[in-house]
C-alpha cells in the first residue's frame, strides 16, 4: 500500500503534503522495527544491522566430544646436553649480537604489514613491535584481521572467538598458480551451518569498531550468510559481486560493534575482515602469520586479485618473515629457493610497487637428538672436537646463513633490505646459547622462541630500523665452560 499511496501525495496541496510527510516517515520506520528480522539496507553493498544488547563475555557453544586418535609413537628427542655442546667449536662464546643495520634515517612508517610463518603467528613478535612504536608515540592499531583463528600456533589480537565447520585453504601449499587468496594468505571454506563469532572489543571490553568489511570469493553466486550484531536479530546477506572478488560492509544501528556472529547458509569462501574504527587510527601494524608457511605463498598468489584489498590505502612498509620452513627441506635446494624467492618478490612488487620492503631471514636453529643415543664413548679425546657431531648440530645454522645471503642478493634487486634474526642472536650455534639463557630465549624444540626471545628479537629489529626501543636487552647466561 505504501508504494501505491505515496505518489498520490504529490497531488495534494503543499500544506497537506508537509503535514503528512512526517507521519508517513514514522510509519515506514515503525514498519521496519516491527519486523522480526534485522534491518538490512544495502547501499553499495553496505548493511546497517539492528544491534542487540550483548552482555558479558562471549560463551562458545559446546561441541560434542569426539574420540581422538593417538598419534603413532615416535622416538623421543631432546636438546643436546652441555657435554655435547662443548664439543662444538663453532658455538659463539660472546652474547653480543651482530645484526645488520637498516636505513635508520627514514621516518617511522604509519602503515606497516608483516607476513610470515610460525614466528609471526605466535603473536609476541608483532605485539612487541606495537608496544615499541606506542612508546614512540605512534600507537598503531590493527586494520585487517586474517581468518587464521582456530589454527594451532596462531594467536591473534582478538579478545575472543568461537568457530566450527570451517576448513582452511593455504596459499603456500596450493598447486594452483595465481590463486585468489585471502589477506592472510589463506582462505576459510565453510560447510553449510558453519559459524564464526568474533568479539571485536578491545582488551578493556570497550567497543571501538564502527564498521566491518567482510571479504569473500564470489565465484559461488548462491552463497549467503546470516549475520547478527551484539545479540540482535539475524539478517541474511547474499554474498554476490560483479566478479570473483567480493566485499560487503556491515555496521550497527546503535553505535560500535562489540560481537559479530556469522553463520553460513551455504558453502562459501571467506578471505578476511577489515576493521574500521570510530576514530581512524594514526598508524597501523598488521601481522599475518601461519605456522608452516613459506615464501611460496607469494609465488602462488594472484597479484591483481591480492592488490584489491588495498584499494583504499596501501602499506608504507612491507616485511616478509620466511625461511625457517624452507630450510627444513632435505636436501635444501638453494637454486630452487632462489627461483621461488625471485618469483615471490616479483608478485610482492606488483602489489606494493613503492612500499619500503624488509626481508626478515630466519633465526638460528638447533638439532634435537634421540634420547636413546649411546653416550658411552661419545666424547672425543682431550683437546679434540667431534667434527661429525658439530656438523650435525649446526646443519640448520649453515642453511639459514645461505638463506639470508640469498635474501640479501635477490632482495636487493627488488628494493628490499634483508635483516637476519640469526645474526641478531649471535650467529651460527646461538640457538643453543639462547636455550641456556636465564630466562630461556629459545624453546626446547630449538626452532621457536620463548616470549622473552620474541620480544628481544623485536627490540633488535626496532633498533636496526632506528625506532629506538630504548629497552635493555634480555639477560643471557654464557655457555658452560669447557671441562
Secondary structure, DSSP 8 states (H G I E B T S, - for coil): -HHHHHGGGGGS-HHHHHHHHHHHHHHHHHHHHHSSS-----SSSEEEE-B----S--------------------EEE--HHHHHT-TTS-------------SS---SEEEEEESHHHHTSHHHHHHHHHHHHTT---B--EE-S-TTSTT---S-SEEEEEEEEEEEGGG-SSTTB---TTSEEEEEEEEEEEEEE-S-TTS---EEEEEEEEETTSTT-EEEEEETT---EEEE---SSSEEEEEEEETTSSBSEEEEEESS-EEEEEEEEEESS--S-EEEEEE-TT--THHHHHB-HHHHHGGGTT---SEEEEE--TTGGGSSS--HHHHHHHHHHHHHHHHHH-SSSEEEEEE------EEETT---TT-S--TT---HHHHHHHTHHHHHHHHHHHHHHHHHHTTTEEEEEHHHHHTSTTHHHHHHTSSS-SB-TTSSSB-HHHHHHHHHHHHHHTT-----------------
